[in-house]
Amino acid sequence: MPLPRTPSFRLDGRRAFVPGGSRGIGLACATALAEAGAHVVIVARGVDGVEQAVADLRQAGFSAEGQALDVADLDALTAFLDAQAPFDVLCNSAGVARHGPSLDTTPQDFDVVTGLNLRAAYFMAQGVARRMTNGGSILQISSQMGHVGGIDRAVYCATKHGVEGMTKAMAIEWGPMNIRVNTICPTFVRTPLTEATFNDPMRRAWIDEKIKLPRVAEVEDLMGAVVFLASDASAMVTGTHLLVDGGWTAG
């Protein structure tokens, strides 16, 4: 009797689009996809960061290109996608946070956070899906805060809960086109952007209490999840989330 074979985690010959891929979690996502064989296209607002990330990936022997782009500018995003060959993978790690008490939230804060985390994420997924010719995988880097609440994070939580909802709906609609749509939901990950949180004794105590494993997350903890959901290894996985939260949401 022939034994079943594990589906491939390789991404050779596929094109992966990684918004926010010039640093932190996004660069880890881009690296993971490139290591698996994908040609990676990075965009971010800062040209210097994009150029450095692409140079580092190429120096490591990977296939990569990139350009400066504000994905919250939907006209610019559309023009970019029109100029590109279709993508097989979208791994959207672009995001912003303006944390603070909900009683102090300003309309400007609300618009900035929802504009990138939700509005841009929605139309980015739509734009990539419209151009997919042979199906593919759409990943949103969401958050554990898409499943729970958090101190000073009302707007951020609203956007990530929204991303979780739109992901389920898009998966239902796009399933017949063989387009899978999922989210990855990390806990607090150690990056330069989160150092202020980790350096706050009260916030660090809150994080250590909630994470059940005996450490905080590093960007490397997300890389396997990205490759899994981008590849044929997850060919029947859609409309769901993969929590990389160290047990935060377990209770």
N, C-alpha and C positions, 0 to 999 in steps of 0.2 A: 504494500500500500504506500503510495507516495505521501510524504509528509508535507503539511502546509508550510509555506515560506513566509517569513516576516516581510511585510511591505517595506519598500526602500525609504530611508530617511534622506536620501540624496536629492539634490535640486539641480543637477546638471542640466544645462540648456534652458533654464528658466530665468525669467527676468523678475526682479524683486524691487519694489518701490518702497523706500523707507523715509518718510517725512520725519523730521526731527532726528535724523540719523548721525548728526555730527559730533555728539557727545553723550556721555552718561548711558542711560538705558537704550537710547536710540542707536548709539554706536555699537553697543553690545548686540543689539538685534541685527544690525547690518553685518557685523562680523560673523555672527552665527550663520546667517543665510549665505554669506560668501564662502565660509568654510565648507558648507554643504554643497557648494558648486554653483550657486546662483550668480548671475551678473547683477550687481546691486547698484541701484540709482538712489543717491542720497540727495535730499533737499533740506535746507534750513535757512533761516533769515540771514545768518552771518556768513559772508563769503569766505572769510579766513578759516572759520571752523570747518566748512565744507571742504575746502581745498586741503586742509591738513588731514581730515579723516580719509579722503580719497587717496591722498599720497601714502598714508600709513597702510591702508588696505592693499594698495598696489605693491608697496614695499614688501608686504607679507606674502605676495604671490597671488593675490585675489583679483577678481575682475570687478572694477568699480568705476563709477563716474558720478558727478554731482554738479549742482548749481545752486546759487542762492535763490530762494523763493519763499515768500510769505504765503502759506497755504490758506490763511484766513482771507486773502484777496482772491475771491472766487474767479474773477476774470483772468487773473494771472495763472491760477491753477488750471483752468480750462485750456488756456493757451499752451501751457506746459504739456498737458496730457495729449493735446492734439498733435504736438510736435514729436511725441514719443511713440515707439512701437508699443503694442499692447503689453501689459504686465500680466504675469501669472500669479504674482503674490503682491499684496499690499500689506505692509506692517506699519501701521500708523502710530508713531510714538510722539508726535507733536502734541504738546500740551502746556498749560500754564495754570498757575495757582495764585490767588490773592487771598490768603487766609486771614480771617479776623472774625470777631463776633458778628452774628447775623444781624443784630440791631444796628451795626455800624456799616453794613454793606451799602455801597453807593451804586447808582445805576451804571456808572462807568465801569466799576469793578465787575458788576454782573455781566455787562455787555462784552467786556474783554475776555472773561473766562468762558462764557457760553459761546462766544464767537469762534474761539479756537477749539475748545474741547468738545463741543457738540455740533455747532453749525458746520464748521470746516470738516470735521470728521464725517458728518453725514454726506456732504456733497463730494468729498474725496472718495468715499466708498462708492457712491453712485457713479462718479466719473470713471473710476477704474473698472467697475463692473460693466458699464456700457460698452467698454472697449475690449473686454475679454472675449477671445474667440474660441477658446477650448476649455472654458471653465477656469477655475482657479481658487485661491484661498485668500480671503480678506481677514486680516487680524487687526483688532484695535487694542492698543495697550490701554486698558481701562484701569481699575484699581479695586482693592478690597473695599474702598469707600463707595463703590457702586453697589454694595450689598449691605453695608452698615452705615451708621452715622459717625461723625467725628467732631471733636472740639474745634470750633472756629473754622469749620469746613462746610458750611451750608451750601454755598454756591458750587464749590468743587464737587460735593456729593451729588447735588442736583444734576450736574453735567454727566457724572459717571453713571448714575442711575439711568439717565437718558440714553447713554451709549449702550448700556445693557439691553434696554428695551428695543432700541432701533435695530440692534444686532439680531435679536430674535425675529423681528418682523422681516428684515431683509433676508435672513436665512430661509424663511418660509417662501418668500416670493422668488428668490433666485435659485433655490434648490433645483428646479427643473432645468436650469441652465448649467448645472454642475458647478455652481459657485458656492463654496462653503464660507460661512461668515461666523467668526468666533471672537471672543475676547480673552486676553490674559490679564489677570487681576493681581498685581503685586502688592505686597505690604510695603512698609517704608524700606527703601533701598538706599544704601549708602552711596551717595554721589556728592559732588561739590554743591549741588543745589539743596541738598537736605542736611548739610553739615550744621546749619544754624539750629535746626530742629533737634538733631542728636546732641548738640552742645547745651541745650536747655535742660537742666536737671529734672524739671517737672515733666516735660514732654518725654524725655528719655525714660523716666520711670513708668510713664503711661505705656510707652512702646514695649518695654521689657515685660510689663505685666500682661499685655495682650498677646504677644508672640509666645507660642508654647515651646518652640525650639530654643536652645540655649544661645542664640546669637541673632543678630539682625541680618537682613538680606544684602547680598552683593549683586552687582549687575550680572555676574556669571550665573546666578541662580535662575535667570530668565531665559538663558540662551537655549537650553534643551527644549523648553516649552515652545519657543518660537519655531525651532526646526520641526518639532513634532507636528504642530498645527499647520505649518506651511507645506508639509510633505505628504506623500501618499500613505505614510504611516497612520494618518488620521483621516483616511478617505471617507469614513462614515461619521465624522464628527462635525456637526454644524448646529448653529443656533444656541450655543452654550458658552460657558466660561471655564477657564482653567485658573483656579486660585493658586497663586504662589505666595501664600501669606503666612507661612510658618504656623498655621493653626489659628490665626487671629479670629476668623469667623466661625471656628468650631464651637466657641462658647466661652 
